[in-house]
Amino acid sequence: MLDLAAGQVRRASDGWHAILRVGAVEHRVWLKEPPAIGANYAAELPFDGNFDARAYAARRLWRAMHGRRQGPAFHELSRQRRERLSAAIRALDAHAAGSTYRAIAEALFGKARIPDRAWKTHDLRNRTIRLVQSGLALMRGGYRQLLRPKHKDK
C-alpha cells in the first residue's frame, strides 16, 4: 500500500521532493509539479552516467506500487567495506584531532599489536596511513562514490 502522509512532500527551488512509503521501504521521488491525487505519472530517465541507478530505482518503485517484491537495493556495501569505511572515518577523526599515526593504530588495532620497535616499517603503520588517506578522500567528496557501484565492464 502506498502511503504519502503530510510532511513527506516539500517544495524546493528545483521542483517537488516526495518520500513515498511502500510497505517498509521509502522511495524518494522528484516531481516538476506539485503531486496530485489520482494523477498518472511517468518516469523520465536521462541517458547520463546515472541511468543504470535511475532505471533500477524506477523499476523497484513500480514493482512496489504493484505489490511485487522489490528486490535488493541497487548498491549495497559488503560487511568488509562498511568496516573499512568505519575505520577510515575513525582514523580521520583522530587525525583531525591531532593524534599520531601510532596513537591511531593503537586505538584501531589494539596496543598489543603495535611493536615498540620497527614501527616505521610495520604493516599496521602503513594500514593506518592508508585509512587516514581514505578518510581524507571521503571528506573531500569521495563519499559520493559510495552511491555508485564500480562497473565490472569498465
Stockholm file with secondary structure:
# STOCKHOLM 1.0

chainA/1-154         MLDLAAGQVRRASDGWHAILRVGAVEHRVWLKEPPAIGANYAAELPFDGNFDARAYAARRLWRAMHGRRQGPAFHELSRQRRERLSAAIRALDAHAAGSTYRAIAEALFGKARIPDRAWKTHDLRNRTIRLVQSGLALMRGGYRQLLRPKHKDK
#=GR chainA/1-154 SS CEECCTTSEEEETTEEEEEEEETTEEEEEEESSCCCTTCCCCCCCCSSTTHHHHHHHHHHHHHHHTTCCCCSCSCCCCHHHHHHHHHHHHHHHHHHTTCCHHHHHHHHHCGGGSCSSCGGGCHHHHHHHHHHHHHHHHHTTGGGGGGSCCCTTC
#=GC SS_cons         CEECCTTSEEEETTEEEEEEEETTEEEEEEESSCCCTTCCCCCCCCSSTTHHHHHHHHHHHHHHHTTCCCCSCSCCCCHHHHHHHHHHHHHHHHHHTTCCHHHHHHHHHCGGGSCSSCGGGCHHHHHHHHHHHHHHHHHTTGGGGGGSCCCTTC
//
